[in-house]
């Protein structure tokens, strides 16, 4: 999808360097993927200790 954005050049350049991407597009895609992953993880963390999965880890480990 083509989109026109007005982004601060120094910020984009730093994102390209830090992400080790070759292009600005690659850096922006990486940044968006990282942001989405981070938000999803933070939502999942709200359920920590609230979901009873009733799983026996020793049984799971012996399934090989």
RATAFEN-V511581 format. One line per field, one symbol per residue. ss: DSSP state (H for helix, E for strand, C for the rest). psi: psi as a letter, one per 40 degrees, with the letter a starting at -180 (. if undefined). burial: + if it has 9 or more other C-alpha atoms within 8 Angstrom, else -. Layout:
ss: ???
psi: ???
burial: ???
This chain:
ss: CCCCCCCCHHHHHHHHHHHCCCCHHHHHHHHHHHHHHHHHHHHHHCCCCCCCCCCCHHHHHCCC
psi: hhhhigihddddddddddefididddddddddddddddddddddddeheehhefhhdddddee.
burial: -----------++-++--+-+--+-+++-++---------------------------------
